[in-house]
Amino acid sequence: MELSVQGKQINVGDALRAHVQEKLEDLNAKFFNRAIDATVIFSREGHAFFNAHVSIRIGKNINVVAEAEDTDIYAAFDQAAVKLAKQLRRYKNRLRDHHRRAEDMPDDTILQARSYTIAPEQDDEDTKESSGEQAPIIVAEMTTDILTLSVSTAVMHMDLMHQNALLFRNESHGGLNMVYRRPDGHVGWVDPVGNGLSAHKEAAE
């Protein structure tokens, strides 16, 4: 497993790198022993807290993300590692099955799309009057993969990546779907009319 340990305006010493490597290798050995690479980024949250953001690629198109913060940088990472273990334990059996299916999945089941990061809009009083709609200001552009998944697997991917929503192609009909985390904690599922599977109730984990 390739490992990258980075610090944002923080010096990451050899002792911390060794601690991170030992923890993640133990985690990898416990769950599948198939992790491809991992990235750990440490940053400072204000003056009191350290933040540890951990991302591990454990297979084809499967990323597991966790983060935590603490006044001690080692404790911040350890808490993030505990969250990773909890996620992997929760989906252990389904991940094994997904690994087997992913190996046989043809490349044409993945749809490539452009992903944009848009700058926040300014308040009307801070902008000059103008006629017509203003185009959004794009601050970043990248390529992203839209995977072909079942609804339950899409929910798993969303949880593992610690995201609030996930766009995917429904493997039942090939149409675009979205799952998202609702404010009440349930999972919402959007299946547009015309996909062949409309009028579904919201899926819950």
Buried (B, 14 or more C-beta within 10 A) or exposed (E): BEBEBEBEEBEBEEEBBEBBBEBBBEBBEEBBEBBBEBBBBBBBEEEEBBBBBBBBBBBBBBBBBBBBBBEEBBBBBBBBBBBBBEBBEBBEEEBEEBBEEBEEBEEEBBBEEEEEEEEEEEEEEEEEEEEEEEEEEEEEEEEEEBBBBBBEBBBBBBBBBBBEEBBBBBBBEEBBBBBBBEEEEEBBBBBEEEBEBEEEEEBEE
